Amino acid sequence: MAKTLHPVDIIPDTVPALPKAVDHNRHLPATAALTWLALGWRDLWVRPMPSLLYGLGVALLSLLVIVAMVNFGWAQILFPALAGFLVVGPLLATGLYEKSRRLEAGEPVTLWHMIFPRRGGGAHLFFVGAVLLTLMLVWMRAAVLLYALFLGWRPFPGFDSVVNMLFTTPTGLLMLAVGTAVGGLFAAFAFAISAFSIPMMLDRRLDAFSAMGLSMSLVWNNLPAALLWGAIVLALTVFSLGTALVGLILIFPLLGHATWHAYATVRP
């Protein structure tokens, strides 16, 4: 007599999901970002003069750009341009990553080494910079379009009028909310592709696409630490801008060195 099969005998046990080929989850707590900041502070004060001169150079360059924009009549895009500093900042900090890398490797550190690092991705590094610069330019154009959509195509009324309009009228508040959301998307994407890619290219000489892809994966798989780190970068950058760029002399090197240690923690 043929044996009757029970459905349990036909249906196999559930097969567990296959493990990831590469797991970029480092299981970092959110407080890891504070450790990166502390390590960046330590690197800043090991041979501090090159780092402070580097920060001074970035602050003077930023001031020069602001003065040029005002003189050329581009004051209407000054606020979006200042926000765009967060997008291109990781590229400007390349020399600071190089100093921290040299300290880690026990190599000598000079301002020359920071400005002209011998290692790195060469053309691939410039490609990432071009991507970040393009994101910044697209964001500035989007900000102009938002201004036109909400207020019409009219001459820029001046900073006093714009600030008053943004914070005291329903249209201004709505434009501020939409602009912050749109700018946040640009900033989030820029942060994801650049948080670890530029230090990675200095360390491992990867191509631009691999480095940006790995950076996005590392950010996504270590989201608590990455989100707190992004919030710290934003808060300290806003503070630097609020000090008329004077705070940038100290804070920019601090964030640059800390970014290297963020990469060193998640290094593939």
C-alpha positions as CSV (number, residue, x, y, z in Angstrom):
1,M,0.0,0.0,0.0
2,A,1.3,3.4,-1.0
3,K,2.3,5.7,1.9
4,T,0.2,8.8,2.2
5,L,2.4,11.9,2.4
6,H,1.5,14.5,4.9
7,P,1.9,18.1,3.8
8,V,4.5,18.5,6.5
9,D,6.6,15.9,4.7
10,I,6.3,17.7,1.4
11,I,7.0,21.3,2.4
12,P,10.7,21.7,3.5
13,D,11.7,23.7,6.5
14,T,12.2,27.4,5.9
15,V,15.7,28.0,4.6
16,P,17.5,30.8,6.5
17,A,18.5,33.9,4.6
18,L,21.9,33.7,3.1
19,P,24.5,35.9,4.8
20,K,25.6,39.1,3.2
21,A,28.6,38.7,0.9
22,V,30.1,41.8,2.6
23,D,28.7,43.2,5.9
24,H,29.5,46.8,6.5
25,N,27.7,47.0,9.8
26,R,30.2,47.8,12.5
27,H,27.5,47.8,15.2
28,L,28.7,51.2,16.3
29,P,26.7,53.1,19.0
30,A,25.6,56.6,18.3
31,T,28.2,57.8,20.9
32,A,31.0,56.6,18.6
33,A,30.6,60.1,16.9
34,L,31.8,61.7,20.2
35,T,34.8,59.4,20.2
36,W,35.7,60.6,16.7
37,L,35.4,64.2,17.8
38,A,37.7,63.5,20.8
39,L,40.3,61.9,18.6
40,G,40.1,64.7,16.1
41,W,40.7,67.2,19.0
42,R,43.8,65.1,19.9
43,D,45.2,65.2,16.3
44,L,44.5,68.9,16.1
45,W,46.9,69.6,19.0
46,V,49.7,67.3,17.8
47,R,51.7,69.8,15.7
48,P,48.8,72.3,15.8
49,M,50.3,75.0,13.6
50,P,49.8,73.3,10.2
51,S,46.1,72.4,11.1
52,L,45.4,76.0,12.3
53,L,47.0,77.5,9.2
54,Y,44.9,75.1,7.1
55,G,41.8,76.3,8.9
56,L,42.8,79.9,8.4
57,G,43.2,79.3,4.7
58,V,39.8,77.8,4.4
59,A,38.3,80.7,6.4
60,L,40.0,83.3,4.2
61,L,38.9,81.5,1.0
62,S,35.3,81.3,2.3
63,L,35.5,85.0,3.1
64,L,36.9,85.8,-0.3
65,V,34.0,83.9,-2.0
66,I,31.4,85.8,0.1
67,V,32.9,89.2,-0.7
68,A,33.1,88.3,-4.4
69,M,29.5,87.2,-4.5
70,V,28.3,90.5,-2.8
71,N,30.4,92.6,-5.2
72,F,29.2,90.8,-8.3
73,G,25.5,91.3,-7.2
74,W,24.9,87.6,-6.3
75,A,23.8,88.3,-2.7
76,Q,20.5,86.6,-3.3
77,I,22.2,83.2,-3.4
78,L,24.5,83.8,-0.5
79,F,22.5,81.8,2.0
80,P,22.2,78.8,-0.3
81,A,26.0,79.1,-1.0
82,L,26.7,79.1,2.7
83,A,24.6,76.0,3.1
84,G,26.4,74.5,0.2
85,F,29.6,74.7,2.2
86,L,28.5,71.5,3.9
87,V,28.5,69.8,0.5
88,V,32.0,70.7,-0.6
89,G,33.6,70.8,2.9
90,P,34.7,67.2,2.8
91,L,36.8,67.8,-0.2
92,L,38.4,70.9,1.3
93,A,39.5,68.9,4.3
94,T,41.7,66.5,2.3
95,G,44.9,67.9,3.8
96,L,43.5,67.3,7.3
97,Y,42.8,63.7,6.5
98,E,46.4,63.4,5.3
99,K,47.8,64.8,8.5
100,S,45.8,62.3,10.6
101,R,46.9,59.5,8.3
102,R,50.5,60.5,8.7
103,L,50.1,60.7,12.5
104,E,48.6,57.2,12.5
105,A,51.4,55.8,10.3
106,G,54.2,57.6,12.3
107,E,55.2,59.7,9.3
108,P,56.4,63.4,9.5
109,V,53.8,66.1,9.2
110,T,54.2,69.5,7.5
111,L,51.8,72.0,5.9
112,W,53.4,71.0,2.6
113,H,52.4,67.4,3.0
114,M,48.9,68.5,3.9
115,I,48.4,70.7,0.9
116,F,50.1,68.4,-1.6
117,P,49.6,64.8,-0.3
118,R,51.5,62.2,-2.3
119,R,49.0,59.5,-1.8
120,G,45.4,59.5,-3.0
121,G,43.2,58.8,-5.9
122,G,44.6,61.6,-8.2
123,A,42.0,62.1,-10.9
124,H,39.5,60.0,-9.0
125,L,39.7,62.4,-6.1
126,F,39.0,65.3,-8.5
127,F,36.1,63.4,-9.8
128,V,34.5,63.2,-6.4
129,G,35.2,66.9,-6.0
130,A,33.4,67.6,-9.3
131,V,30.4,65.6,-8.1
132,L,30.2,67.5,-4.9
133,L,30.7,70.8,-6.7
134,T,27.9,69.9,-9.1
135,L,25.6,69.1,-6.2
136,M,26.3,72.5,-4.7
137,L,25.6,74.3,-8.0
138,V,22.4,72.4,-8.5
139,W,21.3,73.2,-4.9
140,M,22.0,76.9,-5.5
141,R,19.9,76.8,-8.7
142,A,17.1,75.0,-6.9
143,A,17.2,77.6,-4.1
144,V,16.7,80.4,-6.7
145,L,13.8,78.5,-8.3
146,L,12.2,78.1,-4.9
147,Y,12.5,81.8,-4.2
148,A,10.9,82.6,-7.6
149,L,8.1,80.0,-7.0
150,F,7.1,81.5,-3.6
151,L,7.8,85.2,-4.1
152,G,7.7,85.7,-7.8
153,W,10.5,86.9,-10.1
154,R,11.6,90.1,-8.5
155,P,14.8,91.8,-7.5
156,F,16.5,90.7,-4.3
157,P,15.2,93.2,-1.6
158,G,18.2,92.9,0.7
159,F,19.1,90.8,3.7
160,D,17.1,92.7,6.2
161,S,13.9,92.4,4.2
162,V,14.5,88.7,3.4
163,V,15.2,87.8,7.0
164,N,12.1,89.6,8.2
165,M,10.0,88.0,5.4
166,L,11.2,84.5,6.1
167,F,10.4,84.5,9.8
168,T,7.4,86.7,10.1
169,T,5.1,85.8,7.1
170,P,3.3,82.5,6.3
171,T,4.8,82.5,2.8
172,G,8.3,83.0,4.2
173,L,7.9,80.3,6.8
174,L,6.6,77.8,4.1
175,M,9.4,78.7,1.8
176,L,11.9,78.2,4.6
177,A,10.4,74.8,5.5
178,V,10.4,73.6,1.8
179,G,13.9,75.0,1.2
180,T,15.2,73.2,4.3
181,A,13.7,69.9,3.3
182,V,15.1,70.2,-0.3
183,G,18.5,71.3,1.0
184,G,18.5,68.5,3.5
185,L,18.1,65.9,0.6
186,F,21.1,67.4,-1.2
187,A,23.1,67.5,2.0
188,A,22.2,63.9,3.0
189,F,23.2,62.6,-0.4
190,A,26.5,64.6,-0.4
191,F,27.2,63.4,3.2
192,A,26.6,59.7,2.2
193,I,28.9,59.7,-0.8
194,S,31.7,61.8,0.8
195,A,31.7,60.9,4.5
196,F,34.2,58.1,4.0
197,S,35.1,58.1,0.3
198,I,37.8,60.8,0.3
199,P,39.7,59.5,3.3
200,M,39.3,56.0,1.8
201,M,40.9,57.1,-1.5
202,L,43.8,58.6,0.4
203,D,44.3,55.4,2.4
204,R,43.5,52.7,-0.2
205,R,43.7,54.4,-3.6
206,L,40.3,53.2,-4.7
207,D,38.5,54.6,-7.7
208,A,35.9,57.2,-7.2
209,F,32.8,55.0,-7.9
210,S,33.9,52.3,-5.6
211,A,34.8,54.7,-2.8
212,M,31.5,56.6,-3.1
213,G,29.5,53.3,-3.1
214,L,31.4,52.0,-0.1
215,S,30.8,55.3,1.7
216,M,27.1,55.1,1.1
217,S,27.0,51.5,2.3
218,L,29.0,52.3,5.5
219,V,26.8,55.2,6.3
220,W,23.6,53.2,5.8
221,N,24.8,50.3,7.8
222,N,26.0,52.4,10.7
223,L,23.2,54.9,10.7
224,P,23.0,55.8,14.4
225,A,26.6,56.9,14.6
226,A,26.4,58.5,11.1
227,L,23.3,60.6,12.0
228,L,24.8,61.9,15.2
229,W,28.1,62.7,13.4
230,G,26.1,64.6,10.7
231,A,24.3,66.5,13.3
232,I,27.6,67.5,15.0
233,V,29.1,68.6,11.7
234,L,26.0,70.7,11.0
235,A,25.9,72.3,14.4
236,L,29.6,73.2,14.5
237,T,29.5,74.5,10.9
238,V,26.5,76.7,11.7
239,F,28.4,78.0,14.8
240,S,31.4,78.8,12.7
241,L,29.3,80.8,10.2
242,G,27.7,82.6,13.2
243,T,31.1,83.8,14.3
244,A,31.7,85.5,11.0
245,L,34.0,82.6,9.9
246,V,36.4,83.1,12.8
247,G,35.4,79.9,14.5
248,L,36.1,78.1,11.2
249,I,39.9,78.4,11.9
250,L,39.6,75.9,14.8
251,I,36.4,74.0,14.0
252,F,37.3,73.1,10.4
253,P,40.5,71.3,11.3
254,L,38.7,69.6,14.2
255,L,36.1,68.2,12.0
256,G,38.6,67.2,9.3
257,H,40.7,65.2,11.7
258,A,37.6,63.7,13.3
259,T,36.4,62.6,9.9
260,W,39.6,60.6,9.4
261,H,39.0,58.7,12.7
262,A,35.4,58.1,11.6
263,Y,36.7,56.4,8.5
264,A,39.4,54.5,10.5
265,T,36.6,53.1,12.7
266,V,34.6,51.7,9.8
267,R,37.6,51.0,7.5
268,P,36.7,48.0,5.2
